[in-house]
Amino acid sequence: MSDLANKHCVPCKGGVPPLAGPELARLAAELPAWTVADGHHITRKFTFPDFKLALAFVNRVGEVAEAEGHHPDILLAWGRAEVTTYTHKIDGLTESDFILAAKIDALYE
């Protein structure tokens, strides 16, 4: 499990640039199952043997997101869930997006 999972999301007040360059690459390398899309958001697909387990996972993701105050976009379908996250306030990525992703990974392990 990534050390990121032990951190907590920090509310973004805006006025900071989105992650880019070496810092973005470093954080992305810590979560290889996630895809960085256009340097703007990260996404991961999770698979399950049925709808019930996918729904239970999505509900656990929701609990973590609420506790962290950082809310991803979640797509639920039969046997799968797709999670996408970025920091809406700056329309890009912050460390909190990677922290949340690491916490979500821990739910799936």
N, C-alpha and C positions, 0 to 999 in steps of 0.2 A: 504494500500500500504506500502511496506517495506521502511524503511529509506534509504536502499541501492539505491533506485530509485532517490534519491536527490544527490547522489554522481556522480562523473565522472570517467570514466575509465582512468587508468594511463598506458602509454606505457611501456611495459616490455622490458628491455634491456638485459635480460638473467642474468645468474649468481645467481639467487635466487632459492631456492627450491620450488617445488609446495606445495600448501596447503595440510596439512595432520592433523590427530588427532583432538584435541578439536577445533581448529580454523576452520577446514573444517566442522566439525559437527555443529558448531555454525552458520556458514553462510548457510549451507544446511537447518537448521531448520527455517531460515527466509524465505525460498522459498519452502514450502512443495510440491508444484505442480511439481517441478523439481526433476529429479532423478539423483543422483550421480552414475556414472557408473565406477566401478573399481578404484575409487579415481582419475580418469583421466579427465573426462569430465562430463558436466551436459546436460540433455536433457529434452525436454517437447514436448508433442503432443498437438496441438490446433485443434479444430473441428469447422466447419462452415456448413451452410446449402447448400452451392454451391461453385463452382470453383471461381466465381467472388469475393466473399467475402474473400476467402482464399488468392487469389492473391493480393487483396488490403491490407490485413494484412501483407503479405510477403513484399510488397513494403514499408509499414510503418516501418517494422523491418529493412529493408535495409537503410532507411533514418536515423534511430537512430544509427545503426551500423556505418554508414559513419561519422555521427556527433561525435561519441565517439571514432572513430579510432580503433574499436575492432569488428572484423567481424566473425560472426558465420557461421556454415554450416546450410543450410536451404533446406529442402525437401518439395516441393510443389506437392500436388495431389488434385484430386477432393474432395472438402469438408474438406481438412485437410492440416496442415503444421506441420512439425517437425523441431524443432530448437535444434542444438547441439553446445555447445561452450566450448572451452578450450583455453589456451594460448599456441599458437604454438611454441613460442620462447623457452619455458621451457618444452614443451610436458606434460603439466599438468594444474592444476587449480590455478588461482590467484583471489584476491578479485574482480578484474575487470570483471571476468566471471560472478560473482554473481550480480554485478552492472548492467551489460548488461541484464541479465536475469530479474532482477527486473523492468528495463525499458520496456522490452518486455511484461512482465505481465501487466504493466499499459496500454499498447496498447490494450490488450485483454479484460480488465474489462469493 
